[in-house]
Amino acid sequence: MNLEWRLNGDLLRKMGYTSGQTVEGQVITVDDKWGGLRLEIPMTIKIQ
């Protein structure tokens, strides 16, 4: 499985994020075909 994603810097600025702040969340993958795979991985990204 390959997971590709990106953050939009312009959108982050519009949402009020500035340099030095962090964005926190979770990457959640779900197997739609079999319904058996579910991975939840916390993530933290520091904006520079």
Buried (B, 14 or more C-beta within 10 A) or exposed (E): EEEEEEEEEEEBEEEEBEEEEEEEEEEEEEEEEEEEEEEEEEEEEEBE
